[in-house]
Each structure stands twice: as structure tokens, then as C-alpha cells.
Amino acid sequence: MKTILLITGVLAVLMGLLWIGQGLGYIHWPASSSCSTSGRGHCVGEYWPSSGSC
């Protein structure tokens, strides 16, 4: 159980970092991502890992 929670936590942090990178314009993957073109993508990515909501 501990391993599953650890993997889930790491994946959540990585997803948040991806969203922050897309919102700030550092990451342009995938090309069709809405975070890549919106100016507020970094806001969603910053708070998602700590709030637990999407």
C-alpha cells in the first residue's frame, strides 16, 4: 500500500510540474494542450498537487 501511495504522489507532483512548465511557456508538449496556450496554466499547476482537486 505504501508503494502505491508513493507512486501516486510522485505522479501527481510530476503532473503539476508539467502544468506549471506548460503555463510558463517552458514546455510545449503535447502540441494540442490547452495549458500551453493559456496564460493561466501555471496557476492551475501550482495548486493542484497541494489541493487534491483538478
DSSP file (Angstrom, degrees, kcal/mol; ACC not computed):
  #  RESIDUE AA STRUCTURE BP1 BP2  ACC     N-H-->O    O-->H-N    N-H-->O    O-->H-N    TCO  KAPPA ALPHA  PHI   PSI    X-CA   Y-CA   Z-CA
    1    1 A M     >        0   0    0      0, 0.0     4,-2.2     0, 0.0     5,-0.2   0.000 360.0 360.0 360.0 -40.5    0.0    0.0    0.0
    2    2 A K  H  >  +     0   0    0      1,-0.2     4,-2.1     2,-0.2     5,-0.1   0.885 360.0  51.7 -62.1 -38.8    2.8    2.4    0.8
    3    3 A T  H  > S+     0   0    0      2,-0.2     4,-2.5     1,-0.2    -1,-0.2   0.898 108.3  50.8 -65.3 -41.7    4.4    1.8   -2.6
    4    4 A I  H  > S+     0   0    0      1,-0.2     4,-2.4     2,-0.2    -2,-0.2   0.918 111.6  47.5 -63.2 -43.9    1.1    2.6   -4.4
    5    5 A L  H  X S+     0   0    0     -4,-2.2     4,-2.4     2,-0.2    -1,-0.2   0.880 111.6  51.2 -65.3 -38.0    0.7    5.8   -2.4
    6    6 A L  H  X S+     0   0    0     -4,-2.1     4,-2.4     2,-0.2    -2,-0.2   0.930 111.6  46.4 -64.3 -45.8    4.3    6.8   -3.1
    7    7 A I  H  X S+     0   0    0     -4,-2.5     4,-2.5     1,-0.2    -2,-0.2   0.912 112.9  50.3 -63.4 -42.7    3.9    6.2   -6.9
    8    8 A T  H  X S+     0   0    0     -4,-2.4     4,-2.1     1,-0.2    -2,-0.2   0.907 111.5  48.6 -62.1 -42.3    0.6    8.1   -6.9
    9    9 A G  H  X S+     0   0    0     -4,-2.4     4,-2.2     2,-0.2    -2,-0.2   0.908 111.2  48.9 -64.6 -43.2    2.2   11.0   -5.1
   10   10 A V  H  X S+     0   0    0     -4,-2.4     4,-2.5     1,-0.2    -2,-0.2   0.917 111.6  49.6 -63.6 -43.5    5.2   11.2   -7.4
   11   11 A L  H  X S+     0   0    0     -4,-2.5     4,-2.3     1,-0.2    -1,-0.2   0.883 109.7  51.9 -63.1 -38.2    2.9   11.1  -10.5
   12   12 A A  H  X S+     0   0    0     -4,-2.1     4,-2.1     2,-0.2    -1,-0.2   0.910 111.0  47.1 -65.0 -41.8    0.8   13.9   -9.1
   13   13 A V  H  X S+     0   0    0     -4,-2.2     4,-2.5     2,-0.2    -2,-0.2   0.922 112.0  50.2 -65.1 -44.1    3.9   16.1   -8.5
   14   14 A L  H  X S+     0   0    0     -4,-2.5     4,-2.1     1,-0.2    -2,-0.2   0.891 110.2  50.4 -62.2 -39.3    5.2   15.4  -12.0
   15   15 A M  H  X S+     0   0    0     -4,-2.3     4,-2.3     2,-0.2    -1,-0.2   0.908 110.3  49.9 -65.3 -41.2    1.8   16.3  -13.5
   16   16 A G  H  X S+     0   0    0     -4,-2.1     4,-2.3     1,-0.2    -2,-0.2   0.904 110.3  49.7 -63.3 -41.2    1.8   19.5  -11.5
   17   17 A L  H  X S+     0   0    0     -4,-2.5     4,-2.6     2,-0.2    -1,-0.2   0.873 108.9  53.1 -65.4 -36.5    5.3   20.4  -12.7
   18   18 A L  H  X S+     0   0    0     -4,-2.1     4,-2.4     2,-0.2    -2,-0.2   0.932 110.2  47.4 -61.8 -45.6    4.2   19.6  -16.3
   19   19 A W  H  X S+     0   0    0     -4,-2.3     4,-2.6     2,-0.2    26,-0.2   0.889 111.8  49.9 -65.1 -39.4    1.3   22.0  -16.0
   20   20 A I  H  X S+     0   0    0     -4,-2.3     4,-2.2    25,-0.2     6,-0.2   0.943 111.7  48.7 -63.1 -46.5    3.5   24.7  -14.5
   21   21 A G  H  X>S+     0   0    0     -4,-2.6     5,-2.1     1,-0.2     6,-1.7   0.880 113.0  47.7 -61.2 -39.2    6.0   24.3  -17.3
   22   22 A Q  H ><5S+     0   0    0     -4,-2.4     3,-0.8     4,-0.2    -1,-0.2   0.924 111.9  49.6 -67.0 -44.5    3.3   24.5  -19.9
   23   23 A G  H 3<5S+     0   0    0     -4,-2.6    18,-0.2     1,-0.3    -2,-0.2   0.848 111.9  47.7 -65.2 -34.5    1.7   27.6  -18.3
   24   24 A L  H 3<5S-     0   0    0     -4,-2.2    -1,-0.3    -5,-0.2    -2,-0.2   0.562 116.4-114.7 -83.5  -7.9    5.0   29.4  -18.1
   25   25 A G  T <<5S+     0   0    0     -3,-0.8    -3,-0.2    -4,-0.6    -2,-0.1   0.583  86.8 112.4  88.7  10.5    5.8   28.5  -21.7
   26   26 A Y  S   <S+     0   0    0     -5,-2.1     2,-0.5    -6,-0.2    -4,-0.2   0.789  75.0  47.3 -83.4 -29.2    8.8   26.3  -21.0
   27   27 A I        -     0   0    0     -6,-1.7    -2,-0.2    -9,-0.2    -1,-0.2  -0.960  55.8-179.2-118.9 125.6    7.1   23.0  -22.1
   28   28 A H        +     0   0    0     -2,-0.5    -1,-0.1    -3,-0.1    -6,-0.0  -0.321  34.3 149.6-116.4  47.8    5.2   22.8  -25.4
   29   29 A W        +     0   0    0      1,-0.2     2,-0.1   -11,-0.1    -7,-0.1  -0.996  57.1  24.6-132.3 136.1    4.1   19.2  -25.2
   30   30 A P  S >  S-     0   0    0      0, 0.0     3,-1.8     0, 0.0     6,-0.2   0.735  79.8-142.5 -72.5 161.1    1.6   18.0  -26.3
   31   31 A A  T 3  S+     0   0    0      1,-0.3    -2,-0.1    -2,-0.1     5,-0.0   0.773  98.8  52.8 -63.3 -27.4    1.1   20.5  -29.0
   32   32 A S  T 3  S+     0   0    0      4,-0.0    -1,-0.3     3,-0.0     2,-0.2   0.306  80.2 128.0 -92.0  10.0   -2.7   20.4  -28.6
   33   33 A S    <>  -     0   0    0     -3,-1.8     4,-0.6     1,-0.1     3,-0.3  -0.438  54.8-147.2 -71.8 137.0   -2.6   21.1  -24.8
   34   34 A S  H >> S+     0   0    0      1,-0.2     4,-1.4     2,-0.2     3,-0.5   0.784  97.6  61.6 -72.9 -26.6   -4.8   23.9  -23.6
   35   35 A C  H 34 S+     0   0    0      1,-0.2     6,-0.3     2,-0.2    -1,-0.2   0.809  95.3  62.2 -68.5 -28.2   -2.3   24.8  -20.9
   36   36 A S  H 34 S+     0   0    0     -3,-0.3    -1,-0.2     1,-0.2    -2,-0.2   0.805 114.1  32.0 -67.6 -28.8    0.4   25.5  -23.5
   37   37 A T  H << S+     0   0    0     -4,-0.6     2,-0.3    -3,-0.5    -1,-0.2   0.592 101.9  86.5-106.8 -12.9   -1.7   28.4  -24.9
   38   38 A S    ><  -     0   0    0     -4,-1.4     3,-0.7     1,-0.1     4,-0.2  -0.638  68.1-141.0 -91.0 149.1   -3.5   29.7  -21.9
   39   39 A G  T 3  S+     0   0    0     -2,-0.3     3,-0.2     1,-0.2    -1,-0.1   0.577  98.2  54.6 -81.0  -9.7   -1.9   32.3  -19.7
   40   40 A R  T >> S+     0   0    0      1,-0.2     4,-1.4     2,-0.1     3,-0.6   0.291  71.6 103.8-109.4  11.7   -3.3   30.8  -16.5
   41   41 A G  H <> S+     0   0    0     -3,-0.7     4,-2.1    -6,-0.3   -18,-0.2   0.848  78.1  57.1 -61.5 -35.0   -2.0   27.2  -16.9
   42   42 A H  H 3> S+     0   0    0     -3,-0.2     4,-1.9     1,-0.2    -1,-0.2   0.831 102.3  56.1 -67.8 -29.6    0.7   27.8  -14.3
   43   43 A C  H <> S+     0   0    0     -3,-0.6     4,-1.4     2,-0.2    -1,-0.2   0.918 108.5  46.2 -66.3 -42.8   -1.9   28.8  -11.7
   44   44 A V  H  X S+     0   0    0     -4,-1.4     4,-1.6     1,-0.2    -2,-0.2   0.922 114.5  48.4 -64.6 -43.7   -3.7   25.5  -12.1
   45   45 A G  H  < S+     0   0    0     -4,-2.1   -25,-0.2   -26,-0.2    -1,-0.2   0.818 106.5  56.3 -68.4 -32.1   -0.5   23.5  -12.0
   46   46 A E  H  < S+     0   0    0     -4,-1.9     4,-0.3     1,-0.2    -1,-0.2   0.892 116.8  32.1 -67.7 -39.1    0.8   25.3   -8.9
   47   47 A Y  H  X S+     0   0    0     -4,-1.4     4,-2.0     1,-0.1     5,-0.3   0.646  98.2  81.0 -98.2 -15.6   -2.1   24.5   -6.7
   48   48 A W  H  X S+     0   0    0     -4,-1.6     4,-2.2     1,-0.2     5,-0.4   0.927  91.6  49.4 -60.2 -48.3   -3.3   21.1   -8.0
   49   49 A P  H  4 S+     0   0    0      0, 0.0    -1,-0.2     0, 0.0    -2,-0.1   0.869 117.2  41.6 -62.4 -33.3   -0.8   18.9   -6.1
   50   50 A S  H  4 S+     0   0    0     -4,-0.3    -2,-0.2     1,-0.1    -3,-0.1   0.773 118.8  43.1 -84.9 -24.9   -1.5   20.6   -2.8
   51   51 A S  H  < S-     0   0    0     -4,-2.0    -3,-0.2     2,-0.2    -1,-0.1   0.756  92.5-136.8 -93.4 -25.0   -5.3   20.9   -3.0
   52   52 A G     <  +     0   0    0     -4,-2.2     2,-0.3     1,-0.3    -4,-0.1   0.620  68.2 105.1  79.8  11.2   -6.0   17.4   -4.4
   53   53 A S              0   0    0     -5,-0.4    -1,-0.3    -6,-0.2    -2,-0.2  -0.847 360.0 360.0-123.3 162.2   -8.5   18.8   -6.9
   54   54 A C              0   0    0     -2,-0.3    -6,-0.1    -3,-0.1    -1,-0.1   0.436 360.0 360.0 -95.4 360.0   -8.4   19.4  -10.7
